[in-house]
Amino acid sequence: MKLNKLYKGVTCLLLGTAMFTACTDKVAFGDSFLDKAAGNTVTEDTVFNSAEYTGQFLNSIYALQYYGLPYNNNCGNSASPWTGKFDQVTDCWLMHWDNNTIYKAYYSGTLDATQTPLLSYSNDNVWQAVRAGWKLIEHLPTVPGLTDAEKASMEAQAKCLIAARYFDLFSVYGGLPIVDHAYTGTEGSYELPRATVDSTVQFMTGLLDEAIQSGGLRWAYDGNTTETDSTNNIGRWTKAGAMALKAKILTFAASPIFNADQGYYGGSSEAEQKHLVWYGNYDATRWQKALKACQDFFAELSAHGWYKLTQPEDVGCTRTPDGYRQAYRKGYAHQGSHEIIHSVRVGGVDAFKSGTYTWHQWHDSPARQNCLPTQEYIEMFPWSDGTPFNWETDSIKGRLTGSNGRMFYQYKAVRGGVTKTASRDPRLYEECIVNGQQKSLDWTSGKSNGDVYELWVGGYDAAYNVASYDDKTSTVKVTEALTSRYATGYDDNKYYMNQDYLRQFTQWVYLSLDEMYLMYAECLAQTGNLTSALDQVDIVRRRVGLGTLASCNPTLNLTSNKDNLINEILRERACELGLSNNHYYDMIRYKRGDWMTKPLHGLITYRMQKNAAGKWVRVYGPWMGADKDAGEVEPSRFEYEKFEIQNRKHALWGQNPTSQTVTKWFLWPFPQSEINKQYGLVQNPGW
C-alpha cells in the first residue's frame, strides 16, 4: 500500500511531524516544536542533543494522556464539554443537556461510523503519544548528558505512556493496529493491519513488563523533595502504576466480552472470525493470569509499602459518618494521596485552577455539565451499617417515610431544632447530592456545614425541575426538566463538591488502590477463591464503616455462590469508583445488555408539614428565606415517589438485551474514513 493512501487521517499522526497541544504540562516548545520554536529552527537533532529538551519532550507526551473530565475544546474529543462522559450511558448516570454527543448519538441510538464516539480513534491524541513515545525511545541512546539510569527511567515511562494510550482505545474498540516503532514517512509501502485481541493484549503487557523489569521506574514517589514527592509527581508513571495497569488490562481481557465460547455479536462477523474482538474461545487460565498480576502487585506493595487507603480520623474514639466520607474524599481528590497510583492533571488557566471550560465552572449552569444520578444508582448504596437498601422491603418496614423515615438521614428532635445523622453508605454523599445534604464538608475537620440542599418539590435548589405544582388544582405532575440540574431528583457531587473544590487543582484518577483491591477480589472470585475475594472487598468497605459483605447479605450465600459474589463486586465497584469510567467498563466487560436496556428512574421528594388540624400534608416551597428566617426548624419529614425517566429516554430501553441491536454497542465503530484507507482496519460488528 502506498504511503499517500494513508497519509490523511490517523496515520498522519504516526508518520508526520509530532504535533503536541500541551494540555496537561507546560513545556518550552510551541505546538510544532520539532519544526520551529521561539523563532528558531529546531529539529529532532536539536531536541535530542540536549538532556533538558529531551526531558521536556517526555513531559509533552504526558500532556497527551487521557483526562476524564470535560474541560477544553482544543485537547481532544473526550476533553470537550460538547462530548460527555462514559458513565452517562450506563444505568447510574444521565446527561440532561441535549447539545452533546451523549444525547445526539447515544441516547438517540443514531451513532454510526461517520460520527465520533466519546473517545475518538483518531482525535484524542492517542497516536501522537504513541509516535512520540517511540521517537523518544529510539533517540535516547544517543542523547548526551543523561546517565544510564536517567535513560532507563525515561524509556520505561515512555513504554507505560504507550501502553496506557493503547488500553484507552482497546477498552472501547478491541484489537488495534500495532505500532512498534516511529515511522518516518519514507518507508514507501506497507500495511498496518488491525491486530487480534490476543496480539494487542500481548503488545500492551509486553511493554509494561519491559518497563517493570527495567529497574528504571520508582515504586512510588515517596520522597521529600520536589523531584521525589507524591504531590508533584504522582502523575509520573511508576513501577506500581505499570503493575496496576498490567493487572487491569489482563482483567479486562479475561472478562466475558473477549473470553467466551462465542463472540458477543454471534460469531459470524469478519471481526469475530478474525478474533479482532474476542479470543475465539473461553480459557480459564486468562483469569489465572489476571490474578497473578494482582498478586504480584500486592506482593510488591507488601515489600515496599507507601500506598494505602486513606482512613478516617478517630473523633472521641468514635468514627463518624462525616469522617468516613472525608477519608473517601481525600483518597481520590487530595493531591499526594497515598491511594492514587496514577493520576492525570490539566494546566490551570483560570481562577478555578482546572482549565478552560471546566467541569466545575459549567456544573452550576442549568445544563452544560449536569451528570445526574439515577434512582437505580442511589439504591446501590447500602445503609450505613452495610446492609443492603431495598425500596420495597424498606418501605414496608417504614424506613423511608413517616415518623421513622430515614431515606438519607435519621432525624431526631432536640430542644430548639433537630439533629440528623447520615443513614446511608458515606460514599453516597460524596458521589451524589441528595435531599437534606449540607453543601460543604470541611477538608480539615471533616464536618459537614452550611445550608442544606432542598431537593423537594418547590425547594430552594430543585424548585420544580422534577415535578410541577399547580396551585389552582392542588395537583403535582412529573415534568422532568429538559436541561436542568436535579432533573432526576439528585445531582452529582464527585469531582464537584460545590465550593469545597474551588481553587483546588483537579486531577483525574487513572489508577487507584481501592480499584486494585476490588480487581483482586474479582479475579479471586473468578478463579474460585470466594472467601479470599470477600476479604479484599471488606478492606474497601471497612474504610467507610460498612459491615462485612457476607454478613450483611446472608441470603446471597456469598461464600459459595460465585455469580452472586461477582454481582456484588460489580455493585461495590459502582459505589466506590463512581464517575471513573469503571462502571462503563464493567457493563461492557460483562456484556450487561440488561443495564443498557432497562428504563431508568428518578425520585420526587415531598416536604411534609403538620397543618392546623395536626395532619401531615405536603407543602410546596423553600425553607431558605422566610421559613428559616422565622425560626422554623430544618424540614425533617418527607415522602418519596419514583418516576420513570421520559425526557432523556434511551433508544435501547425496552429492547432485547441479547439482540444484535443492543450487543453491537459493546464496542464502538471505527471511523469509516479510516476503514476506506484500506491499511488493514476491519470494522467492529454491527457498524
C-alpha positions in Angstrom: 0.0 0.0 0.0 1.3 3.4 -0.9 2.0 5.9 1.8 -0.1 8.7 0.1 -3.2 6.5 0.6 -2.7 6.6 4.3 -1.3 10.0 5.0 -4.5 11.9 5.7 -6.3 10.7 8.8 -4.9 8.8 11.8 -1.8 7.6 10.0 -0.6 11.2 9.5 -0.3 11.2 13.3 2.0 8.2 13.1 4.1 9.4 10.2 4.2 13.2 10.2 6.0 15.6 12.4 5.0 15.3 16.0 2.4 17.9 17.0 1.6 18.5 20.6 -1.0 20.5 22.4 0.3 20.8 26.0 -3.0 20.5 27.8 -1.5 18.9 31.0 2.1 20.1 31.4 3.6 23.4 30.3 6.6 22.8 28.1 9.1 25.1 26.5 8.0 24.2 23.0 5.4 25.5 20.6 2.8 23.2 19.1 5.1 22.3 16.3 8.3 22.4 18.2 10.2 20.0 16.1 9.9 22.4 13.2 10.2 25.7 15.0 10.1 27.2 18.4 10.6 30.8 19.7 11.6 32.0 16.2 14.4 29.5 15.8 14.7 26.4 13.7 14.5 23.4 16.0 15.0 19.9 14.5 14.9 16.4 16.1 18.6 16.5 16.2 18.4 19.7 18.2 15.9 18.4 20.7 17.6 15.0 21.2 21.0 16.6 21.5 20.0 18.2 24.8 19.2 16.4 28.1 16.9 19.3 29.1 15.0 19.3 25.8 14.7 15.6 25.9 13.2 15.7 29.4 10.7 18.3 28.2 9.9 16.2 25.2 8.9 13.4 27.7 6.8 15.9 29.6 5.0 16.7 26.4 4.0 13.1 25.9 2.5 13.2 29.4 0.4 16.1 28.0 -1.3 13.6 25.7 -2.7 11.3 28.3 -6.4 10.6 28.7 -8.2 13.0 31.1 -11.7 12.0 32.0 -13.4 15.3 32.9 -14.5 17.7 30.1 -12.5 20.9 30.2 -11.2 22.2 26.9 -12.4 22.1 23.3 -8.8 22.0 22.0 -7.4 19.0 23.8 -9.1 16.1 22.1 -12.6 14.9 21.6 -13.0 13.3 25.1 -11.9 16.6 26.8 -14.6 18.6 25.1 -17.6 19.7 27.1 -19.6 19.0 24.0 -19.0 15.3 24.2 -20.0 13.8 27.6 -18.7 11.0 29.9 -18.7 7.3 29.6 -20.7 6.8 32.8 -23.6 8.8 31.3 -24.5 5.9 29.1 -24.8 3.4 32.0 -27.7 2.8 34.3 -26.1 5.0 37.0 -25.9 8.5 35.5 -27.8 10.7 33.0 -26.9 13.7 30.9 -29.8 16.1 30.6 -28.3 18.5 28.1 -29.2 17.8 24.5 -26.4 19.6 22.7 -23.7 16.9 23.1 -22.6 13.6 21.7 -24.2 11.6 24.6 -27.7 12.8 23.7 -27.3 13.2 19.9 -25.6 9.9 19.2 -26.0 7.5 22.2 -29.4 8.3 23.7 -30.9 8.6 20.2 -29.2 5.4 19.1 -28.0 7.0 15.9 -24.3 6.7 16.4 -22.6 5.3 13.2 -19.2 5.0 11.6 -19.4 8.5 10.2 -19.7 10.1 13.7 -17.1 10.4 16.5 -17.7 8.3 19.7 -17.0 9.5 23.2 -13.3 8.5 22.8 -12.1 9.2 19.3 -9.9 6.7 17.5 -8.2 9.5 15.6 -8.8 12.7 17.6 -7.8 12.0 21.2 -4.0 12.3 21.0 -3.5 8.5 21.1 -1.4 8.1 18.0 0.6 11.3 18.7 1.5 9.9 22.1 2.4 6.5 20.6 4.6 8.0 17.9 6.3 10.4 20.3 6.9 7.6 22.8 8.7 5.5 20.2 10.6 8.5 18.9 11.9 9.2 22.4 12.9 5.6 22.9 14.8 5.4 19.6 16.7 8.6 20.3 17.5 8.1 23.9 20.7 6.0 23.4 22.5 9.0 21.8 21.2 11.8 24.0 24.2 13.5 25.7 24.2 14.5 29.3 21.9 11.8 30.5 23.1 9.0 32.8 22.2 5.4 32.0 19.8 5.4 34.9 18.0 8.5 33.6 17.7 7.0 30.1 16.3 3.8 31.6 13.7 5.8 33.5 12.7 7.8 30.5 12.4 4.7 28.3 10.3 2.9 30.9 8.0 5.9 31.4 7.6 6.2 27.6 6.6 2.5 27.4 4.0 3.0 30.1 2.6 6.0 28.2 2.3 4.0 25.0 0.7 1.0 26.8 -1.8 3.3 28.6 -2.9 5.0 25.4 -3.3 1.7 23.8 -5.5 0.5 26.6 -7.7 3.6 26.4 -8.6 2.6 22.8 -8.6 -1.2 23.4 -11.3 -0.9 26.1 -13.8 0.6 23.7 -12.6 -0.7 20.3 -10.9 -4.0 20.8 -7.9 -5.2 18.8 -5.8 -2.4 17.3 -3.0 -1.8 14.7 0.3 -2.5 16.4 2.7 0.4 16.1 6.0 -0.8 17.5 8.4 2.0 16.2 8.3 5.6 15.0 7.6 5.6 11.3 9.5 8.2 9.2 7.1 8.6 6.3 9.7 7.4 3.8 9.1 3.6 4.1 7.4 3.6 0.7 4.6 1.0 1.1 3.4 -1.2 4.0 0.3 -2.1 5.8 -0.9 -1.5 9.4 -3.4 -4.3 9.8 -5.7 -4.5 12.9 -4.3 -7.0 15.3 -6.1 -9.7 17.2 -7.3 -9.2 20.8 -4.5 -11.6 21.9 -1.8 -9.7 20.0 -3.0 -6.4 21.3 -3.0 -7.6 24.8 0.5 -9.1 24.5 1.8 -5.9 23.0 0.5 -3.8 25.9 1.5 -6.1 28.6 4.8 -6.7 26.9 5.7 -3.0 27.1 4.7 -2.9 30.7 6.7 -6.0 31.6 9.8 -4.4 30.0 9.2 -1.2 32.0 8.6 -3.1 35.2 11.7 -5.3 34.8 14.0 -2.5 33.6 14.8 -1.1 37.0 14.1 2.3 35.6 10.9 3.0 37.5 10.5 4.1 41.1 8.0 2.0 43.1 6.4 5.3 44.3 7.1 8.9 44.5 7.5 8.8 48.3 10.4 11.3 48.9 10.5 14.7 50.5 12.0 16.7 47.6 10.2 18.3 44.6 11.7 15.7 42.4 10.6 12.7 44.5 7.5 13.7 46.5 4.0 12.5 45.7 2.2 15.9 45.4 4.3 16.9 42.4 5.0 13.6 40.8 2.0 11.3 41.4 1.3 11.8 37.7 4.6 10.2 36.7 4.5 6.5 35.8 5.9 4.2 38.5 6.5 0.5 38.9 3.3 0.4 40.9 1.4 2.1 38.1 2.8 -0.2 35.5 1.9 -3.3 37.5 -1.6 -2.0 38.3 -2.2 -1.2 34.6 -1.0 -4.7 33.6 -3.5 -6.2 36.0 -6.3 -4.0 34.7 -5.5 -5.0 31.1 -5.4 -8.7 31.9 -8.6 -8.5 33.9 -10.4 -6.7 31.0 -9.0 -9.3 28.6 -10.2 -12.2 30.8 -13.7 -10.8 31.0 -16.7 -12.3 29.1 -16.6 -9.8 26.2 -13.3 -11.2 25.0 -13.0 -14.5 26.9 -16.1 -16.5 25.9 -17.3 -19.5 23.9 -19.0 -17.3 21.4 -18.4 -13.8 20.1 -20.7 -11.1 21.5 -22.3 -10.4 18.1 -23.0 -14.1 17.3 -19.6 -15.1 15.9 -20.1 -14.7 12.2 -18.9 -11.2 11.6 -15.5 -10.6 10.0 -14.1 -9.0 13.1 -15.2 -12.0 15.2 -13.9 -14.6 12.6 -10.5 -12.9 12.7 -10.5 -12.7 16.5 -10.3 -8.9 16.5 -13.0 -8.5 19.1 -12.6 -11.7 21.2 -10.1 -14.5 21.7 -12.2 -17.1 19.8 -12.7 -19.3 22.9 -13.0 -19.3 26.7 -9.9 -20.1 28.6 -9.9 -20.1 32.4 -6.1 -19.6 32.5 -6.8 -16.0 31.4 -8.3 -15.3 34.8 -5.3 -17.0 36.4 -3.0 -14.6 34.6 -5.0 -11.6 35.8 -5.0 -13.0 39.3 -1.2 -13.5 39.1 -0.8 -9.8 38.1 -2.8 -8.7 41.1 -0.9 -11.0 43.4 2.4 -9.6 42.0 1.2 -6.1 42.7 0.2 -6.8 46.3 3.4 -8.7 46.9 5.4 -5.6 45.9 3.1 -3.4 48.0 3.8 -5.6 51.0 7.6 -5.3 50.3 7.7 -1.6 49.6 4.6 -0.1 51.2 3.7 3.6 50.8 0.4 3.1 49.0 -2.6 2.7 51.4 -6.2 3.6 51.7 -6.9 7.0 53.4 -8.5 6.2 56.8 -10.9 8.3 58.9 -9.5 10.0 61.9 -10.9 9.0 65.3 -13.0 11.6 66.9 -13.6 11.0 70.6 -12.9 7.3 69.9 -15.9 7.2 67.5 -15.6 7.3 63.8 -18.4 9.5 62.4 -20.2 9.3 59.0 -18.7 12.6 58.0 -15.2 11.3 59.0 -15.7 8.2 56.8 -16.8 10.4 53.9 -13.9 12.8 54.4 -11.5 9.9 54.2 -13.0 8.7 51.0 -12.9 12.2 49.5 -9.2 12.7 50.4 -8.4 9.4 48.9 -9.4 10.4 45.4 -9.3 14.2 45.5 -6.2 15.1 47.5 -3.0 15.6 45.5 -0.4 13.4 47.1 -3.0 10.9 48.3 -1.4 7.5 49.1 -4.1 5.6 47.4 -3.7 7.2 44.0 -1.4 5.0 41.9 -1.6 7.2 38.7 -3.4 10.4 38.0 -3.6 13.0 35.2 -3.8 16.7 35.6 -4.6 19.7 33.4 -3.0 23.1 33.5 -4.7 25.8 35.5 -5.7 28.7 33.2 -8.5 30.3 35.1 -9.5 31.2 38.6 -10.7 27.7 39.3 -7.3 26.1 38.5 -8.9 23.5 36.4 -8.7 24.6 32.8 -10.8 26.4 30.2 -14.5 25.3 30.0 -14.1 23.5 33.3 -16.2 20.7 34.7 -16.7 22.7 37.9 -17.2 26.1 36.2 -20.0 24.8 34.0 -21.5 22.4 36.5 -23.6 25.2 38.1 -25.1 26.2 34.8 -28.7 25.0 34.1 -27.5 22.3 31.6 -23.9 22.2 30.3 -22.2 19.7 32.6 -25.0 18.1 34.6 -24.3 14.5 35.4 -27.4 13.3 37.2 -27.5 10.1 39.3 -30.4 7.8 38.7 -32.6 6.1 41.3 -31.0 2.8 40.3 -27.6 4.2 41.3 -28.9 5.6 44.6 -30.3 2.2 45.5 -26.9 0.5 45.0 -25.6 2.2 48.2 -26.4 0.2 51.4 -27.5 1.5 54.7 -24.7 2.9 56.9 -24.2 -0.5 58.7 -23.6 -2.1 55.3 -26.9 -4.0 55.0 -28.5 -3.6 51.5 -31.0 -0.9 50.7 -34.2 -2.3 49.2 -37.0 0.1 48.2 -39.8 -2.5 48.6 -38.9 -4.1 51.9 -37.6 -0.9 53.5 -40.9 0.8 52.6 -42.8 -1.9 54.3 -40.6 -1.6 57.4 -41.3 2.2 57.5 -37.7 3.1 56.9 -38.3 5.5 54.1 -41.3 7.7 55.1 -43.2 8.5 58.2 -42.0 9.1 61.7 -39.2 6.6 61.3 -38.3 7.7 57.8 -34.5 7.7 57.2 -34.1 7.6 53.4 -30.9 9.7 53.6 -30.8 10.9 57.2 -32.1 9.9 60.6 -33.6 12.9 62.2 -34.1 13.4 66.0 -36.0 16.2 67.6 -34.0 18.2 70.2 -34.6 21.4 72.1 -34.6 24.2 69.5 -34.5 22.1 66.4 -33.4 18.7 65.1 -30.2 16.7 64.7 -29.6 14.4 61.9 -27.2 11.5 61.1 -26.4 10.2 57.7 -28.2 6.8 57.4 -26.6 5.5 54.2 -23.2 4.4 52.9 -20.9 7.5 53.4 -19.8 7.2 49.7 -23.3 8.1 48.6 -23.0 11.7 49.9 -19.6 12.1 48.1 -20.8 10.6 44.8 -24.2 12.3 44.8 -26.1 15.3 46.1 -29.2 14.1 47.9 -32.0 15.9 49.7 -31.0 17.4 53.1 -27.3 17.2 52.4 -25.2 20.1 53.7 -23.4 21.9 50.9 -19.9 21.7 52.3 -17.6 19.2 54.0 -14.7 20.8 55.8 -11.3 19.4 54.5 -9.7 19.8 57.9 -12.3 19.0 60.5 -14.2 16.5 58.4 -17.6 18.0 59.4 -20.5 18.9 57.2 -21.6 22.5 57.4 -23.5 25.2 55.5 -27.0 25.3 54.1 -28.8 22.1 53.0 -29.8 21.1 49.5 -33.5 21.4 49.2 -34.5 18.9 46.6 -38.1 18.6 47.4 -40.9 19.9 45.1 -40.6 23.7 45.4 -37.4 23.5 47.4 -34.8 26.2 47.2 -32.5 24.3 45.0 -34.6 21.9 42.9 -37.6 24.1 42.7 -39.9 22.5 40.1 -37.3 20.8 38.0 -38.5 17.3 38.8 -42.3 17.9 39.3 -44.6 20.9 38.8 -47.2 22.1 41.3 -50.5 23.7 40.2 -51.9 25.9 42.9 -55.3 26.1 41.2 -55.9 22.4 41.1 -53.6 21.5 44.0 -52.0 18.7 42.0 -48.5 17.7 41.2 -47.3 16.2 38.0 -44.0 15.0 36.8 -42.4 17.3 34.2 -38.7 16.3 34.5 -37.0 19.4 33.3 -35.2 19.0 29.9 -31.9 20.8 30.7 -31.6 21.3 34.4 -29.7 20.2 37.5 -31.7 18.0 39.8 -34.0 16.7 36.9 -33.7 13.2 38.4 -34.2 14.4 41.9 -30.4 14.3 42.5 -27.2 15.9 41.3 -23.5 14.8 41.0 -21.1 15.7 43.8 -18.0 13.6 42.7 -15.3 15.9 41.3 -17.6 18.9 42.0 -18.1 19.4 45.8 -19.7 22.8 45.4 -17.4 25.5 46.9 -15.1 22.9 48.5 -13.3 22.2 45.2 -13.0 25.7 44.0 -9.3 26.8 43.6 -8.1 23.3 44.2 -6.1 21.6 41.5 -8.3 19.0 39.9 -6.9 15.6 38.9 -8.3 12.6 37.1 -7.6 9.3 38.9 -6.4 6.9 36.3 -5.5 4.0 38.7 -6.1 3.7 42.4 -5.5 1.3 45.3 -9.2 0.8 46.1 -9.7 -0.2 42.4 -6.9 -2.7 42.9 -8.5 -4.3 45.9 -11.7 -4.7 44.1 -10.0 -6.0 41.0 -8.1 -8.5 43.1 -11.4 -9.6 44.6 -12.9 -10.1 41.2 -10.0 -12.2 40.0 -10.1 -14.3 43.2 -13.8 -14.9 42.8 -13.5 -15.8 39.1 -10.8 -18.4 40.0 -13.0 -19.9 42.8 -11.5 -18.4 45.9 -14.6 -16.7 47.2 -13.6 -16.4 50.8 -10.4 -14.5 49.9 -12.3 -12.4 47.5 -14.6 -11.3 50.3 -11.6 -10.3 52.4 -10.4 -7.9 49.7 -13.9 -6.3 49.3 -14.1 -5.9 53.0 -10.9 -3.9 53.1 -12.6 -1.3 51.0 -15.9 -1.4 52.9 -14.2 -1.0 56.3 -12.7 2.3 55.2 -16.3 3.7 55.1 -17.6 1.9 58.2 -19.6 -0.8 56.5 -20.0 -4.3 57.8 -18.6 -7.3 56.0 -20.2 -8.1 52.7 -21.1 -11.7 53.5 -22.6 -10.9 57.0 -24.7 -8.0 55.6 -26.1 -10.2 52.8 -26.8 -13.6 54.4 -29.4 -14.6 51.8 -26.9 -14.3 48.9 -24.7 -17.1 50.1 -21.6 -15.2 49.0 -19.1 -17.8 50.3 -20.5 -20.4 47.9 -22.4 -18.6 45.2 -19.9 -17.2 42.7 -22.4 -15.4 40.4 -23.9 -13.5 43.4 -20.5 -12.5 44.6 -19.4 -11.2 41.2 -22.6 -9.1 41.0 -21.9 -7.7 44.5 -18.3 -6.9 43.5 -19.6 -5.0 40.4 -22.1 -3.1 42.7 -19.3 -2.3 45.1 -17.2 -1.0 42.3 -20.0 1.3 41.2 -20.3 2.7 44.7 -16.5 3.0 45.3 -15.4 4.1 41.8 -18.2 6.5 40.7 -17.6 8.6 37.6 -14.2 7.0 36.8 -15.4 5.1 33.7 -15.2 1.8 35.6 -18.9 1.2 35.7 -19.0 1.6 31.9 -16.1 -0.8 31.6 -17.9 -3.3 33.8 -21.1 -3.0 31.7 -19.0 -3.8 28.6 -16.7 -6.4 30.1 -19.6 -8.5 31.4 -21.8 -7.9 28.3 -24.6 -6.4 30.5 -27.1 -5.6 27.9 -29.7 -5.6 30.7 -28.1 -2.5 32.1 -28.3 -0.8 28.7 -32.0 -1.7 28.1 -33.8 -1.2 31.4 -35.8 2.0 31.8 -34.2 4.3 34.5 -35.9 6.3 37.2 -35.7 9.5 39.2 -37.1 10.5 42.6 -39.8 13.0 43.6 -39.3 14.3 47.1 -42.2 16.0 49.0 -41.7 18.1 52.1 -44.2 17.1 54.8 -45.6 19.5 57.5 -48.4 19.4 60.0 -51.4 21.6 59.3 -53.6 23.3 61.8 -55.6 20.1 62.3 -52.5 18.2 63.1 -52.4 16.2 59.9 -49.3 15.7 57.9 -49.7 17.3 54.5 -47.4 18.1 51.5 -46.1 21.7 51.3 -44.5 23.3 48.3 -42.0 26.0 48.9 -38.4 26.6 50.1 -37.2 26.5 53.7 -34.4 29.0 52.9 -35.8 32.5 53.3 -39.0 33.3 55.1 -39.4 29.9 56.9 -35.9 29.7 58.1 -35.7 33.4 59.0 -38.9 32.9 61.1 -37.1 30.3 63.1 -38.8 27.3 61.6 -36.5 24.2 62.1 -35.0 22.4 59.2 -37.6 20.1 57.5 -37.1 16.5 58.6 -40.1 14.6 57.3 -40.5 13.7 53.6 -42.4 11.4 51.2 -40.9 9.9 48.1 -42.2 8.7 44.7 -40.1 7.1 42.0 -40.8 8.0 38.4 -39.6 6.7 35.0 -37.3 9.0 33.1 -39.1 10.4 30.0 -37.2 13.4 28.6 -33.9 11.5 28.3 -35.1 8.0 27.3 -32.5 5.9 25.6 -33.3 4.3 22.3 -32.2 0.9 23.7 -34.7 0.9 26.6 -37.1 -1.9 26.4 -35.2 -3.9 23.7 -34.0 -7.4 24.0 -30.7 -7.2 25.9 -29.1 -10.0 23.9 -30.2 -8.9 20.5 -27.6 -7.6 18.0 -29.3 -4.2 18.1 -28.0 -4.0 21.6 -24.8 -6.0 21.6 -23.2 -4.1 18.8 -22.9 -1.2 21.4 -20.4 -3.2 23.4 -17.6 -1.8 21.2 -17.7 1.4 19.2 -17.3 1.9 15.5 -14.0 2.8 13.9 -14.3 5.8 11.6 -15.4 4.8 8.1 -12.9 7.2 6.6 -10.2 5.1 8.2 -11.7 1.8 7.0 -11.7 3.2 3.5 -8.0 3.8 3.5 -7.5 0.1 3.3 -4.5 -0.2 5.6 -6.0 -3.2 7.4 -8.6 -1.8 9.7 -11.7 -4.1 10.0 -14.9 -2.6 11.3 -16.4 -3.8 14.6 -19.6 -6.0 14.3 -22.8 -4.2 13.6 -21.4 -0.9 12.5 
